């Protein structure tokens, strides 16, 4: 089954404790991205990757890191989480960035930073 | 910068009604527009994708139209059912400025009551 898999589904941590949220897709997609969703602000893109070893900032990259060492994986790293990073996070992927690409989303990771 | 607006923000209707959800965008230079459904606390599921060269797409009871010149898209839901209750988001992939960051609207929260 074609899917984007995120882990963990829920995460509670404390300020400053490094964490990684994993994302994996099995559709051989070139394009992968991370979003955060906050009430009243909607979905905002954090980082995206056009292919292996190619990443770029989205609208809200501060406090986050990503890497794309393999095509299927795109982990999101919070080196020193802060309470304002409490949010619902989504990973997404698509075949390309052309006219016909469709975005596929993971189920989300609810992060709480205390 | 592309801006996407969805009206209304919330909608409550009795079962069986035909619905129209609106999505407007400010920059008509787009690759595509995609409609998503999101259930509470869950990921986004793609409903329909309309390429910039297309006028509409249909899937079952759903029909999405695109008018680039006026910067508008509508999602038509025929014979609504309680199972259609969810938040519906549109996302625009802009073609100008080399941006690969899709812009999301804040969604329309739909409740269909029996």
Interface residues (C-beta under 8 A of the other chain):
Chain A: X31 X40 X41 X42 X43 X44 X45 X48 X50 X56 X58 X59 X88 X90 X92 X97 X98 X99 X100 X101 X102 X103 X104 X105 X106 X107 X108 X110
Chain B: X31 X32 X34 X36 X41 X42 X43 X44 X45 X46 X49 X51 X52 X53 X89 X91 X93 X100 X101 X102 X104 X105 X106 X107
